[in-house]
Amino acid sequence: MSLRTFIKVAGSAGTALLALTMSAGVVFADHTATTIHLQPSQQGTESDCPTGSTVTWHFIVNQLDAGTPPLTVFAEFDDDGILSDVGTPVGNGQTQHFFIDTTGNDTLLNAWVDVGSQTGTPKLVLSHIACGPPPPPSVMVEKDGDELSKIGDQVTYDFKISNTGGWPLTLVSVTDDVLGDLTAAATTAGCDELAVGAFCEFSVNYTIQAGDPDPLVNTVTVEYAHADPATAGNVTDTDSHSTNLFQPAVQIDKTANVTEAMVGDTVTYTFLITNLSSSDSPDLILDSLTDTVLGNLELAPNYDADCDTLDFGDTCTFTVDYLIPMGAPSSLTNVVTVHYHPEGFPNDITDSDDHTITVRGNEGCTPGYWKNHLGAWAPTGYSPSQTLESVFDVPDSWDLDDKTLEEALSFKGGSSVKQAAKILLRAAVAALLNSAHPGVDYVYSTSEVITWVNAALATQNRATILALATQLDEANNQGCPL
């Protein structure tokens, strides 16, 4: 007896079915012959069905040219001799199915078919053996995907198509009411021909669109052809998947305790962050919180750590103090921007808010301006010819009492205490005029300037005198509006 592979099919009152590989090689008599034979490894197949039952042998010839007319398969058995069947074309004739019935437990010795003049490389395979008639053809499609997503995100849908019937299936189409025609993707994944018991799998990505409904429900439909004469039409199956679409959103509100402040004042800003996402959204995870003036607010002393993660509807709030510096613009606007992402999603969820404060005391004209614009003195109530002593309490030992305010604007500095006093007096005269002029929004009042200068001069301490001179000089250089 020649080499045989014995594949048992369990006997029972019901139908037993065995699916064999469709990838068997083809044996040709020679390179030019038109008759192809079954692979030797399948020629010794034996069935084990109940005594007296009908055994159905299902052969397939595939990779035929399109439109090939029905062919005839011959099979030789040890008990029943040579039997034959005319094929049933499927898939535009490129696949044909053959069914040969025997009685009892036959052993297949050989099978062959004359394929004629074919441009392709047809294959003859034994698909399966059934005790009694095979079950009707059927197909099942299973669809799975992301459960949660949002507009602009990419979701992945996974498909599995299984041949759950008793007949090989040939793909007709795979369509999805959202994803469109998936036939090409299914074919690439090997879903074009499904042997009995076989399955295929593939995945398709989709980006959620602004107009998609929430939840996004989409249905896939598969259609397959078969060769069962008892089953009318193709077999189909559908499956649906629902993706819940959430709407993440965040809002930041920025306020201040004042809308107008002087240079040197402390302003208190209050920040309120609210999670405005839909209730089905994941928590919001903070990525950054910055202010164009205040910087990184996560480093602020009063920062609220609850802002790091916000549940649906949650809020957090904190305050930041800011000292308005010399040189601040008249209209101080700063913008805060918060950046979150939904937990498990990389997307940017942002919001911004701004606040504007009118800054007073941010003007000042330099000693050089007052020296070269004597006509601008009139509104101040002071004249260039007034002596220093008429305004300030200058120690007599420095011999500066009789120097005029105009002369003080040309004082030079030096290393002595007296020369330090001259540096201060030059800045002090400009500060005096700035504070007294109605057209200059100066940070200090006239009384403050006079009091501070007299106190510094009285110390006769060079460091103290120069410190005040630096302070007044900075105020005098904020910008002259005259």
One Martini backbone bead per residue (centre of mass of N, CA, C, O) as a GRO file, in nm:
protein
  482
    1MET     BB    1   0.099   0.035   0.020
    2SER     BB    2   0.072   0.346   0.010
    3LEU     BB    3   0.119   0.646   0.133
    4ARG     BB    4  -0.069   0.746   0.429
    5THR     BB    5  -0.315   0.975   0.561
    6PHE     BB    6  -0.494   0.952   0.862
    7ILE     BB    7  -0.824   1.102   0.894
    8LYS     BB    8  -1.047   1.129   1.138
    9VAL     BB    9  -1.408   1.097   1.161
   10ALA     BB   10  -1.643   1.119   1.372
   11GLY     BB   11  -1.895   0.912   1.468
   12SER     BB   12  -2.248   0.990   1.416
   13ALA     BB   13  -2.568   1.098   1.389
   14GLY     BB   14  -2.442   1.332   1.294
   15THR     BB   15  -2.232   1.577   1.167
   16ALA     BB   16  -1.912   1.546   1.025
   17LEU     BB   17  -1.612   1.764   1.019
   18LEU     BB   18  -1.325   1.833   0.798
   19ALA     BB   19  -1.052   2.055   0.787
   20LEU     BB   20  -0.826   2.145   0.539
   21THR     BB   21  -0.577   2.261   0.388
   22MET     BB   22  -0.521   2.517   0.122
   23SER     BB   23  -0.178   2.504   0.094
   24ALA     BB   24  -0.126   2.296  -0.099
   25GLY     BB   25   0.041   2.156  -0.325
   26VAL     BB   26   0.133   2.088  -0.667
   27VAL     BB   27   0.105   1.814  -0.901
   28PHE     BB   28   0.280   1.755  -1.195
   29ALA     BB   29   0.362   1.570  -1.458
   30ASP     BB   30   0.430   1.839  -1.614
   31HIS     BB   31   0.486   2.161  -1.737
   32THR     BB   32   0.251   2.105  -1.984
   33ALA     BB   33   0.032   1.998  -1.837
   34THR     BB   34  -0.335   1.995  -1.766
   35THR     BB   35  -0.299   1.788  -1.538
   36ILE     BB   36  -0.393   1.774  -1.197
   37HIS     BB   37  -0.288   1.671  -0.877
   38LEU     BB   38  -0.295   1.554  -0.584
   39GLN     BB   39  -0.146   1.563  -0.309
   40PRO     BB   40   0.004   1.299  -0.163
   41SER     BB   41  -0.077   1.366   0.143
   42GLN     BB   42  -0.405   1.336   0.043
   43GLN     BB   43  -0.433   1.031  -0.087
   44GLY     BB   44  -0.471   0.882   0.224
   45THR     BB   45  -0.753   0.947   0.308
   46GLU     BB   46  -0.962   0.865   0.592
   47SER     BB   47  -1.269   0.761   0.696
   48ASP     BB   48  -1.505   0.759   1.002
   49CYS     BB   49  -1.805   0.633   0.955
   50PRO     BB   50  -2.094   0.518   0.967
   51THR     BB   51  -2.241   0.251   0.875
   52GLY     BB   52  -2.387   0.341   0.563
   53SER     BB   53  -2.289   0.609   0.519
   54THR     BB   54  -2.243   0.914   0.383
   55VAL     BB   55  -1.957   1.036   0.198
   56THR     BB   56  -1.818   1.362   0.169
   57TRP     BB   57  -1.614   1.495  -0.092
   58HIS     BB   58  -1.424   1.801  -0.085
   59PHE     BB   59  -1.332   1.985  -0.363
   60ILE     BB   60  -1.073   2.220  -0.489
   61VAL     BB   61  -1.043   2.476  -0.743
   62ASN     BB   62  -0.796   2.726  -0.786
   63GLN     BB   63  -0.668   2.985  -0.973
   64LEU     BB   64  -0.842   3.059  -1.202
   65ASP     BB   65  -0.970   3.178  -1.459
   66ALA     BB   66  -1.184   3.390  -1.554
   67GLY     BB   67  -1.467   3.212  -1.661
   68THR     BB   68  -1.443   2.922  -1.607
   69PRO     BB   69  -1.563   2.646  -1.684
   70PRO     BB   70  -1.677   2.364  -1.591
   71LEU     BB   71  -1.528   2.108  -1.431
   72THR     BB   72  -1.359   1.780  -1.380
   73VAL     BB   73  -1.347   1.553  -1.115
   74PHE     BB   74  -1.127   1.286  -1.022
   75ALA     BB   75  -1.175   0.988  -0.806
   76GLU     BB   76  -0.993   0.736  -0.626
   77PHE     BB   77  -1.107   0.435  -0.475
   78ASP     BB   78  -1.080   0.129  -0.313
   79ASP     BB   79  -1.408   0.060  -0.335
   80ASP     BB   80  -1.543   0.273  -0.575
   81GLY     BB   81  -1.336   0.393  -0.746
   82ILE     BB   82  -1.419   0.598  -1.009
   83LEU     BB   83  -1.509   0.933  -0.953
   84SER     BB   84  -1.731   1.223  -1.029
   85ASP     BB   85  -1.741   1.598  -1.079
   86VAL     BB   86  -1.903   1.891  -1.141
   87GLY     BB   87  -1.843   2.210  -1.114
   88THR     BB   88  -1.886   2.505  -0.900
   89PRO     BB   89  -1.880   2.824  -0.958
   90VAL     BB   90  -1.676   3.080  -0.796
   91GLY     BB   91  -1.577   3.381  -0.843
   92ASN     BB   92  -1.591   3.399  -1.160
   93GLY     BB   93  -1.457   3.094  -1.185
   94GLN     BB   94  -1.186   3.082  -0.995
   95THR     BB   95  -1.374   2.890  -0.827
   96GLN     BB   96  -1.422   2.531  -0.758
   97HIS     BB   97  -1.669   2.285  -0.665
   98PHE     BB   98  -1.658   1.942  -0.526
   99PHE     BB   99  -1.884   1.644  -0.497
  100ILE     BB  100  -1.819   1.324  -0.347
  101ASP     BB  101  -1.984   1.017  -0.304
  102THR     BB  102  -1.969   0.766  -0.053
  103THR     BB  103  -1.949   0.434   0.088
  104GLY     BB  104  -1.811   0.425   0.361
  105ASN     BB  105  -1.459   0.342   0.420
  106ASP     BB  106  -1.268   0.518   0.232
  107THR     BB  107  -0.981   0.540   0.015
  108LEU     BB  108  -0.778   0.777  -0.114
  109LEU     BB  109  -0.572   0.759  -0.406
  110ASN     BB  110  -0.688   0.979  -0.617
  111ALA     BB  111  -0.669   1.312  -0.790
  112TRP     BB  112  -0.812   1.491  -1.081
  113VAL     BB  113  -0.760   1.762  -1.337
  114ASP     BB  114  -0.861   1.934  -1.628
  115VAL     BB  115  -0.768   2.281  -1.693
  116GLY     BB  116  -0.636   2.344  -1.935
  117SER     BB  117  -0.586   2.672  -2.049
  118GLN     BB  118  -0.384   2.835  -1.814
  119THR     BB  119  -0.232   3.126  -1.676
  120GLY     BB  120  -0.216   3.012  -1.416
  121THR     BB  121  -0.204   2.823  -1.085
  122PRO     BB  122  -0.365   2.573  -1.024
  123LYS     BB  123  -0.550   2.405  -0.753
  124LEU     BB  124  -0.573   2.087  -0.583
  125VAL     BB  125  -0.803   2.022  -0.311
  126LEU     BB  126  -0.885   1.890   0.003
  127SER     BB  127  -1.102   2.025   0.221
  128HIS     BB  128  -1.331   1.796   0.311
  129ILE     BB  129  -1.505   1.570   0.535
  130ALA     BB  130  -1.837   1.418   0.540
  131CYS     BB  131  -2.093   1.293   0.742
  132GLY     BB  132  -2.277   1.358   0.533
  133PRO     BB  133  -2.412   1.639   0.496
  134PRO     BB  134  -2.320   1.943   0.503
  135PRO     BB  135  -2.341   2.219   0.635
  136PRO     BB  136  -2.436   2.509   0.595
  137PRO     BB  137  -2.354   2.808   0.506
  138SER     BB  138  -2.143   3.035   0.705
  139VAL     BB  139  -2.097   3.360   0.871
  140MET     BB  140  -1.870   3.554   1.087
  141VAL     BB  141  -1.865   3.880   1.240
  142GLU     BB  142  -1.621   4.072   1.427
  143LYS     BB  143  -1.638   4.376   1.625
  144ASP     BB  144  -1.385   4.604   1.741
  145GLY     BB  145  -1.295   4.876   1.985
  146ASP     BB  146  -1.301   5.169   2.099
  147GLU     BB  147  -1.484   5.305   2.375
  148LEU     BB  148  -1.309   5.583   2.381
  149SER     BB  149  -1.351   5.922   2.255
  150LYS     BB  150  -1.271   6.196   2.018
  151ILE     BB  151  -1.242   6.459   1.849
  152GLY     BB  152  -0.948   6.388   1.646
  153ASP     BB  153  -0.929   6.098   1.699
  154GLN     BB  154  -0.793   5.772   1.687
  155VAL     BB  155  -0.938   5.473   1.585
  156THR     BB  156  -0.959   5.110   1.633
  157TYR     BB  157  -1.066   4.849   1.420
  158ASP     BB  158  -1.160   4.507   1.467
  159PHE     BB  159  -1.152   4.211   1.255
  160LYS     BB  160  -1.351   3.897   1.234
  161ILE     BB  161  -1.359   3.620   1.006
  162SER     BB  162  -1.581   3.331   0.995
  163ASN     BB  163  -1.615   2.991   0.912
  164THR     BB  164  -1.926   2.828   1.030
  165GLY     BB  165  -1.953   2.619   0.811
  166GLY     BB  166  -1.954   2.356   0.536
  167TRP     BB  167  -1.836   2.583   0.335
  168PRO     BB  168  -1.664   2.739   0.129
  169LEU     BB  169  -1.549   3.081   0.092
  170THR     BB  170  -1.622   3.379  -0.109
  171LEU     BB  171  -1.554   3.695  -0.154
  172VAL     BB  172  -1.747   3.996  -0.204
  173SER     BB  173  -1.789   4.178   0.075
  174VAL     BB  174  -1.687   4.477   0.278
  175THR     BB  175  -1.888   4.684   0.490
  176ASP     BB  176  -1.913   5.024   0.627
  177ASP     BB  177  -2.111   5.293   0.745
  178VAL     BB  178  -1.823   5.458   0.802
  179LEU     BB  179  -1.561   5.324   0.652
  180GLY     BB  180  -1.670   5.156   0.419
  181ASP     BB  181  -1.481   4.992   0.191
  182LEU     BB  182  -1.314   4.668   0.297
  183THR     BB  183  -1.230   4.460   0.079
  184ALA     BB  184  -0.926   4.514   0.038
  185ALA     BB  185  -0.840   4.466   0.331
  186ALA     BB  186  -0.946   4.175   0.345
  187THR     BB  187  -0.782   4.055   0.115
  188THR     BB  188  -0.501   4.119   0.232
  189ALA     BB  189  -0.581   3.931   0.498
  190GLY     BB  190  -0.719   3.655   0.366
  191CYS     BB  191  -1.056   3.676   0.309
  192ASP     BB  192  -1.123   3.561   0.017
  193GLU     BB  193  -1.056   3.263   0.138
  194LEU     BB  194  -1.263   3.025   0.327
  195ALA     BB  195  -1.236   2.771   0.498
  196VAL     BB  196  -1.334   2.542   0.692
  197GLY     BB  197  -1.281   2.708   1.003
  198ALA     BB  198  -1.179   2.965   0.906
  199PHE     BB  199  -0.986   3.277   0.951
  200CYS     BB  200  -0.976   3.642   0.976
  201GLU     BB  201  -0.771   3.948   1.018
  202PHE     BB  202  -0.830   4.310   1.081
  203SER     BB  203  -0.747   4.666   1.056
  204VAL     BB  204  -0.899   5.001   1.120
  205ASN     BB  205  -0.866   5.341   1.084
  206TYR     BB  206  -1.019   5.632   1.264
  207THR     BB  207  -1.129   5.970   1.250
  208ILE     BB  208  -1.291   6.176   1.438
  209GLN     BB  209  -1.562   6.371   1.367
  210ALA     BB  210  -1.752   6.650   1.418
  211GLY     BB  211  -2.031   6.499   1.300
  212ASP     BB  212  -2.033   6.279   1.491
  213PRO     BB  213  -2.196   6.079   1.682
  214ASP     BB  214  -2.331   6.041   2.028
  215PRO     BB  215  -2.266   5.771   1.977
  216LEU     BB  216  -2.052   5.574   1.772
  217VAL     BB  217  -2.227   5.382   1.535
  218ASN     BB  218  -2.111   5.083   1.363
  219THR     BB  219  -2.156   4.872   1.064
  220VAL     BB  220  -2.077   4.548   0.954
  221THR     BB  221  -2.067   4.381   0.624
  222VAL     BB  222  -2.076   4.046   0.507
  223GLU     BB  223  -2.000   3.872   0.189
  224TYR     BB  224  -2.058   3.534   0.065
  225ALA     BB  225  -1.975   3.275  -0.135
  226HIS     BB  226  -2.101   2.956  -0.270
  227ALA     BB  227  -2.183   2.584  -0.350
  228ASP     BB  228  -2.467   2.550  -0.229
  229PRO     BB  229  -2.766   2.438  -0.363
  230ALA     BB  230  -2.949   2.466  -0.089
  231THR     BB  231  -2.841   2.771  -0.086
  232ALA     BB  232  -2.964   3.075  -0.125
  233GLY     BB  233  -2.736   3.264  -0.190
  234ASN     BB  234  -2.566   3.451   0.001
  235VAL     BB  235  -2.367   3.508   0.281
  236THR     BB  236  -2.426   3.685   0.595
  237ASP     BB  237  -2.300   3.950   0.820
  238THR     BB  238  -2.317   4.134   1.136
  239ASP     BB  239  -2.163   4.419   1.316
  240SER     BB  240  -2.132   4.621   1.609
  241HIS     BB  241  -2.008   4.949   1.727
  242SER     BB  242  -1.940   5.150   2.027
  243THR     BB  243  -1.839   5.497   2.063
  244ASN     BB  244  -1.761   5.707   2.307
  245LEU     BB  245  -1.806   6.062   2.313
  246PHE     BB  246  -1.613   6.305   2.444
  247GLN     BB  247  -1.597   6.648   2.612
  248PRO     BB  248  -1.336   6.834   2.655
  249ALA     BB  249  -1.294   7.095   2.918
  250VAL     BB  250  -1.157   7.425   3.002
  251GLN     BB  251  -1.143   7.685   3.264
  252ILE     BB  252  -1.003   8.018   3.307
  253ASP     BB  253  -0.992   8.253   3.579
  254LYS     BB  254  -0.896   8.606   3.600
  255THR     BB  255  -0.818   8.810   3.881
  256ALA     BB  256  -0.829   9.123   4.072
  257ASN     BB  257  -0.826   9.361   4.337
  258VAL     BB  258  -0.749   9.553   4.092
  259THR     BB  259  -0.740   9.817   3.821
  260GLU     BB  260  -0.554  10.012   4.002
  261ALA     BB  261  -0.200  10.113   4.030
  262MET     BB  262   0.100  10.153   4.180
  263VAL     BB  263   0.408  10.177   4.192
  264GLY     BB  264   0.475   9.926   4.444
  265ASP     BB  265   0.239   9.768   4.442
  266THR     BB  266   0.024   9.503   4.551
  267VAL     BB  267  -0.104   9.239   4.362
  268THR     BB  268  -0.395   9.023   4.356
  269TYR     BB  269  -0.426   8.715   4.210
  270THR     BB  270  -0.697   8.513   4.077
  271PHE     BB  271  -0.746   8.156   4.030
  272LEU     BB  272  -0.982   7.966   3.816
  273ILE     BB  273  -1.046   7.617   3.773
  274THR     BB  274  -1.254   7.435   3.527
  275ASN     BB  275  -1.426   7.139   3.464
  276LEU     BB  276  -1.620   7.117   3.143
  277SER     BB  277  -1.670   6.841   3.094
  278SER     BB  278  -1.804   6.569   3.029
  279SER     BB  279  -1.910   6.306   3.230
  280ASP     BB  280  -1.743   6.086   3.033
  281SER     BB  281  -1.477   6.197   3.109
  282PRO     BB  282  -1.176   6.211   3.179
  283ASP     BB  283  -0.943   6.318   3.347
  284LEU     BB  284  -0.754   6.604   3.409
  285ILE     BB  285  -0.415   6.672   3.310
  286LEU     BB  286  -0.153   6.857   3.392
  287ASP     BB  287   0.100   7.040   3.200
  288SER     BB  288   0.036   7.364   3.221
  289LEU     BB  289   0.099   7.698   3.401
  290THR     BB  290   0.093   8.023   3.258
  291ASP     BB  291   0.241   8.359   3.275
  292THR     BB  292   0.351   8.649   3.119
  293VAL     BB  293   0.440   8.767   3.418
  294LEU     BB  294   0.449   8.523   3.647
  295GLY     BB  295   0.476   8.253   3.507
  296ASN     BB  296   0.512   7.969   3.683
  297LEU     BB  297   0.238   7.871   3.881
  298GLU     BB  298   0.344   7.601   4.014
  299LEU     BB  299   0.560   7.790   4.193
  300ALA     BB  300   0.365   7.907   4.366
  301PRO     BB  301   0.302   7.931   4.700
  302ASN     BB  302  -0.038   7.903   4.650
  303TYR     BB  303  -0.059   7.654   4.504
  304ASP     BB  304  -0.295   7.415   4.386
  305ALA     BB  305  -0.273   7.068   4.374
  306ASP     BB  306  -0.566   7.013   4.257
  307CYS     BB  307  -0.485   7.101   3.957
  308ASP     BB  308  -0.346   6.842   3.848
  309THR     BB  309  -0.642   6.704   3.901
  310LEU     BB  310  -0.959   6.689   3.719
  311ASP     BB  311  -1.266   6.634   3.764
  312PHE     BB  312  -1.574   6.635   3.704
  313GLY     BB  313  -1.654   6.971   3.798
  314ASP     BB  314  -1.399   7.066   3.901
  315THR     BB  315  -1.204   7.282   4.124
  316CYS     BB  316  -0.954   7.551   4.144
  317THR     BB  317  -0.765   7.773   4.375
  318PHE     BB  318  -0.555   8.078   4.364
  319THR     BB  319  -0.285   8.297   4.464
  320VAL     BB  320  -0.099   8.599   4.343
  321ASP     BB  321   0.165   8.807   4.408
  322TYR     BB  322   0.237   9.152   4.282
  323LEU     BB  323   0.501   9.373   4.218
  324ILE     BB  324   0.510   9.679   4.092
  325PRO     BB  325   0.739   9.800   3.885
  326MET     BB  326   0.957   9.971   3.754
  327GLY     BB  327   0.848  10.022   3.419
  328ALA     BB  328   0.571   9.979   3.402
  329PRO     BB  329   0.309   9.979   3.226
  330SER     BB  330   0.018  10.152   3.206
  331SER     BB  331  -0.076   9.874   3.067
  332LEU     BB  332  -0.123   9.580   3.251
  333THR     BB  333  -0.095   9.278   3.070
  334ASN     BB  334  -0.197   8.943   3.149
  335VAL     BB  335  -0.155   8.593   3.050
  336VAL     BB  336  -0.329   8.293   3.099
  337THR     BB  337  -0.229   7.937   3.057
  338VAL     BB  338  -0.393   7.627   3.016
  339HIS     BB  339  -0.277   7.271   3.021
  340TYR     BB  340  -0.439   6.977   2.916
  341HIS     BB  341  -0.520   6.616   2.955
  342PRO     BB  342  -0.667   6.335   2.904
  343GLU     BB  343  -0.674   6.050   3.046
  344GLY     BB  344  -0.510   5.853   2.796
  345PHE     BB  345  -0.470   6.127   2.635
  346PRO     BB  346  -0.271   6.358   2.420
  347ASN     BB  347  -0.438   6.603   2.425
  348ASP     BB  348  -0.520   6.945   2.384
  349ILE     BB  349  -0.632   7.141   2.671
  350THR     BB  350  -0.732   7.482   2.654
  351ASP     BB  351  -0.689   7.808   2.826
  352SER     BB  352  -0.763   8.167   2.855
  353ASP     BB  353  -0.665   8.470   3.041
  354ASP     BB  354  -0.712   8.820   3.122
  355HIS     BB  355  -0.548   9.119   3.270
  356THR     BB  356  -0.598   9.473   3.353
  357ILE     BB  357  -0.377   9.737   3.464
  358THR     BB  358  -0.357  10.053   3.584
  359VAL     BB  359  -0.061  10.240   3.590
  360ARG     BB  360   0.083  10.432   3.834
  361GLY     BB  361   0.382  10.603   3.855
  362ASN     BB  362   0.531  10.572   3.539
  363GLU     BB  363   0.665  10.865   3.557
  364GLY     BB  364   0.971  11.046   3.439
  365CYS     BB  365   1.208  11.305   3.455
  366THR     BB  366   1.508  11.407   3.396
  367PRO     BB  367   1.756  11.622   3.472
  368GLY     BB  368   1.807  11.696   3.173
  369TYR     BB  369   1.528  11.797   3.110
  370TRP     BB  370   1.508  12.028   3.328
  371LYS     BB  371   1.765  12.177   3.232
  372ASN     BB  372   1.640  12.210   2.915
  373HIS     BB  373   1.330  12.292   3.053
  374LEU     BB  374   1.247  12.568   3.216
  375GLY     BB  375   0.945  12.614   3.114
  376ALA     BB  376   0.833  12.348   3.271
  377TRP     BB  377   0.822  12.462   3.579
  378ALA     BB  378   0.570  12.637   3.639
  379PRO     BB  379   0.354  12.410   3.741
  380THR     BB  380   0.526  12.339   4.014
  381GLY     BB  381   0.623  12.619   4.184
  382TYR     BB  382   0.912  12.622   4.073
  383SER     BB  383   1.240  12.768   4.051
  384PRO     BB  384   1.561  12.786   3.933
  385SER     BB  385   1.653  13.011   4.168
  386GLN     BB  386   1.622  12.836   4.383
  387THR     BB  387   1.724  12.713   4.668
  388LEU     BB  388   1.800  12.435   4.839
  389GLU     BB  389   1.726  12.548   5.129
  390SER     BB  390   1.421  12.617   5.046
  391VAL     BB  391   1.367  12.286   5.049
  392PHE     BB  392   1.622  12.175   5.187
  393ASP     BB  393   1.823  12.011   5.444
  394VAL     BB  394   2.138  12.136   5.432
  395PRO     BB  395   2.429  12.101   5.537
  396ASP     BB  396   2.652  12.354   5.611
  397SER     BB  397   2.937  12.207   5.564
  398TRP     BB  398   2.890  12.189   5.233
  399ASP     BB  399   2.818  12.456   5.085
  400LEU     BB  400   2.491  12.432   4.941
  401ASP     BB  401   2.260  12.630   5.012
  402ASP     BB  402   2.299  12.854   4.760
  403LYS     BB  403   2.219  12.662   4.562
  404THR     BB  404   2.049  12.597   4.293
  405LEU     BB  405   1.834  12.402   4.130
  406GLU     BB  406   1.973  12.427   3.858
  407GLU     BB  407   2.262  12.361   3.955
  408ALA     BB  408   2.203  12.071   4.065
  409LEU     BB  409   2.162  11.944   3.773
  410SER     BB  410   2.508  11.965   3.744
  411PHE     BB  411   2.606  11.776   3.933
  412LYS     BB  412   2.876  11.597   4.058
  413GLY     BB  413   3.061  11.338   4.148
  414GLY     BB  414   3.215  11.119   4.408
  415SER     BB  415   3.391  10.993   4.709
  416SER     BB  416   3.244  11.169   4.891
  417VAL     BB  417   2.987  11.272   5.081
  418LYS     BB  418   2.931  11.536   4.932
  419GLN     BB  419   2.924  11.405   4.648
  420ALA     BB  420   2.686  11.224   4.717
  421ALA     BB  421   2.491  11.461   4.776
  422LYS     BB  422   2.496  11.571   4.485
  423ILE     BB  423   2.369  11.324   4.354
  424LEU     BB  424   2.108  11.343   4.514
  425LEU     BB  425   2.024  11.639   4.440
  426ARG     BB  426   1.991  11.596   4.142
  427ALA     BB  427   1.761  11.384   4.176
  428ALA     BB  428   1.577  11.554   4.368
  429VAL     BB  429   1.495  11.783   4.179
  430ALA     BB  430   1.358  11.604   3.969
  431ALA     BB  431   1.158  11.477   4.172
  432LEU     BB  432   1.022  11.738   4.256
  433LEU     BB  433   0.913  11.816   3.972
  434ASN     BB  434   0.758  11.558   3.913
  435SER     BB  435   0.564  11.569   4.168
  436ALA     BB  436   0.452  11.876   4.090
  437HIS     BB  437   0.363  11.794   3.814
  438PRO     BB  438   0.054  11.748   3.651
  439GLY     BB  439   0.187  11.585   3.387
  440VAL     BB  440   0.316  11.384   3.607
  441ASP     BB  441   0.317  11.036   3.689
  442TYR     BB  442   0.432  11.004   3.992
  443VAL     BB  443   0.522  10.791   4.250
  444TYR     BB  444   0.590  11.047   4.419
  445SER     BB  445   0.565  11.274   4.649
  446THR     BB  446   0.675  11.572   4.762
  447SER     BB  447   0.696  11.499   5.063
  448GLU     BB  448   0.859  11.240   5.023
  449VAL     BB  449   1.106  11.362   4.892
  450ILE     BB  450   1.186  11.563   5.116
  451THR     BB  451   1.200  11.370   5.357
  452TRP     BB  452   1.410  11.165   5.241
  453VAL     BB  453   1.638  11.364   5.184
  454ASN     BB  454   1.678  11.483   5.466
  455ALA     BB  455   1.737  11.210   5.606
  456ALA     BB  456   1.989  11.130   5.437
  457LEU     BB  457   2.162  11.386   5.491
  458ALA     BB  458   2.169  11.359   5.806
  459THR     BB  459   2.358  11.103   5.813
  460GLN     BB  460   2.624  11.127   5.642
  461ASN     BB  461   2.586  10.864   5.460
  462ARG     BB  462   2.685  10.742   5.171
  463ALA     BB  463   2.510  10.488   5.130
  464THR     BB  464   2.235  10.616   5.195
  465ILE     BB  465   2.246  10.841   4.985
  466LEU     BB  466   2.286  10.655   4.728
  467ALA     BB  467   2.031  10.487   4.757
  468LEU     BB  468   1.832  10.719   4.709
  469ALA     BB  469   1.945  10.811   4.438
  470THR     BB  470   1.874  10.548   4.288
  471GLN     BB  471   1.569  10.552   4.337
  472LEU     BB  472   1.513  10.829   4.198
  473ASP     BB  473   1.644  10.768   3.925
  474GLU     BB  474   1.450  10.545   3.844
  475ALA     BB  475   1.192  10.727   3.852
  476ASN     BB  476   1.313  10.943   3.637
  477ASN     BB  477   1.329  10.690   3.400
  478GLN     BB  478   1.024  10.608   3.299
  479GLY     BB  479   0.913  10.864   3.146
  480CYS     BB  480   0.844  11.146   2.950
  481PRO     BB  481   0.537  11.333   2.882
  482LEU     BB  482   0.647  11.643   2.793
   0.00000   0.00000   0.00000
